[in-house]
Amino acid sequence: MLNLNGITVRLGGRTILDGATAALPPGSRVGLIGRNGAGKSTLVRVIAGQLEADGGSADMPRGARIGYIAQEAPSGTKTPFDTVLEADIERAKLMALVETDVDPDTLGDTYERLIAIDAYTAPARAARILLGLGFTEEMQAQPLDSFSGGWKMRVALAALLFSQPDLLLLDEPSNHLDLEAVMWLEDFLRDYRATIVVVSHERDFLNNVVDHILHLQGGKVTLYAGGYDAFEKQRAERMAQLAAAKANQDAQRAKLQDYVARNSARASTAKQAQSRIKLLAKMQPIAELANDPTLSFGFPNPSELRPPLITLDQAEVGYAATPILKRLNLRIDPDDRIALLGRNGNGKTTLARLLAAQLAPMAGGMSATGKMSVGYFTQYQVEELDTDDSPIEHMTRTMKGATPAAVRAQLGRFGFSGDKATTKVGKLSGGERARLALAIITRDAPHLLILDEPTNHLDVDAREALVQALNDYTGAVILVSHDRHMVELTADRLVLVGDGTAREFDGSLDDYIAMILSGADTAADAPKPKKKDKAAAAAAREAEKALKQRAREAEAELARLTEQRTKVERAMFDPGTADANLAKLTMTDLMKRRADLSDRIDAAEAAWMEASEALEREAA
């Protein structure tokens, strides 16, 4: 269906795509993945015919229709419903022809074609697609200019899906969607009968939709069969092979260099030394697995505060004189991990702004400990960064009175060191800008992190690094995200926002997804939390807090001991790169130390498992 034949693209003197070649099977659903800045959007634009390649081509069968969302969202006075209907250009032309054509013969042909393309069911199809993407019947009839940019992009997506192209190109389609709309889109794409190429960084979305992964790295593409998890397994195996090959080559290189150094000056061995120099020159270096700074997230841990951090008691919040959320009863403790669920427009951001003290309660009570600081991340902060300033200029301006060393230390936690710290923001990728915004909001080691869609513009590996950083962070976290993988690995409490209020969801994320798929997508339909005695609930929270602390301490001890054993093993098998103190020990001493560390690791692992199982029993 789609053949990529040696596509090469150079932009600004830099080679983005370098002979990218692949053959995509007809009717396949392909996930195009790669690191931020690898060239995924560039490749999609070449396939769509919006960018001319410097070399090679993207070939499709003659007459095949390609569907791709334009960069600009639709606007004007037309409604979303009319905009979607007009996306089927052939239908629109035929319907107009019916109104003006008086020739019986051609009119008959027109009617036959309208029937063939299912033109008369089109309004119902358009309405279903819009409804699936979150547009109520009332919203479908409103002018486009009454919607925000995110909702306009949903209209563009709906129009693209409605047009049913032979090749459907989607570049991060879930960025403007809530979890409910993402699940609907997954169902739609699974049933789509033509070829799909989708750029996405959400592993759940990829696992649920695609049957092939096209991995873009170093300007080249490689096609893998299966979803994202299958790709990850194959990639992990390849990385292990690469690491082993590099270690073997490094050892061989060191041996050759040692021989040359010892024998070059001796006449009897000079020729042999020269032959080894030639071997060294011909030895092609195996690329080292880079320590990519874009995977760096390090949230500074806050000082300890007594619980609760925030308490809402029958609070109301809204804008002007209109409350959006009422009857809010919520307690947030210093180690809470809470995910806010619900459709876009239900009030998740409004609740987040209340907890961040950007909105004051209109009624009811809200109390917060006076020493608490909050870090609040939104996409608006990313968009409002000054493109003419560098990260170090942004951070210096924000951390007033801080030393240059402190400024650089905070930037370093998020991968901005060396030249990257002085690069203009306008030249940073979307993911790098998001990391800079996170660095800015966490500069004071906040006790509460509120993250509103933090994963937009982050690739899969960066999202994994963010999950790890959040789990290492000792403060409280409130998360708004449509990335199920992040919610599942980060949150231990779910709060459902809808029907003008917010309440605890007494179930797992899988339970919530099942509820949505069943059509019960409101807070009123959610299972109600069981009432507990206040004293018992408080005691349970304290017990859970102690268990969490035990688990964290055991996990930290396990990591520390494992790192020590790795250093000992390096001294045993690769003394040239070992710690100087360990390199002095005999092999017998190293083996004894390794055995002792292994025993301690087993004990730490058992303690961690015991604490984790106790936490699971407490939650059950």
Secondary structure, 3 states (H helix, E strand, C coil): CEEEEEEEEEECCEEEEEEEEEEECCCCEEEEECCCCCCHHHHHHHHHCCCCCCEEEEECCCCCCEEECCCCCCCCCCCHHHHHHCCCHHHHHHHHHHHHCCCHHHHHHHHHHHHHCCHHHHHHHHHHHHHHCCCCHHHHCCCHHHCCHHHHHHHHHHHHHHHCCCEEEEECCCCCCCHHHHHHHHHHHHCCCCEEEEECCCHHHHHHHCCEEEEEECCEEEEEECCHHHHHHHHHHHHHHHHHHHHHHHHHHHHHHHHHHHHCCCCCCHHHHHHHHHHHHHCCCCCCCCCCHHHCCCCCCCCCCCCCCEEEEEEEEEECCEEEEEEEEEEECCCCEEEEECCCCCCHHHHHHHHCCCCCCCEEEEEECCCCCEEEECHHHHHCCCCCCCHHHHHHHHCCCCCHHHHHHHHHCCCCCHHHHHCCHHHCCHHHHHHHHHHHHCCCCCCEEEEECCCCCCCHHHHHHHHHHHHHCCCEEEEECCCHHHHHHHCCEEEEEECCEEEECCCCHHHHHHHHHCCCCCHHHCCCCCCCCHHHHHHHHHHHHHHHHHHHHHHHHHHHHHHHHHHHHHHHHCHHHCCHHHHCCCHHHHHHHHHHHHHHHHHHHHHHHHHHHHHHHHHC
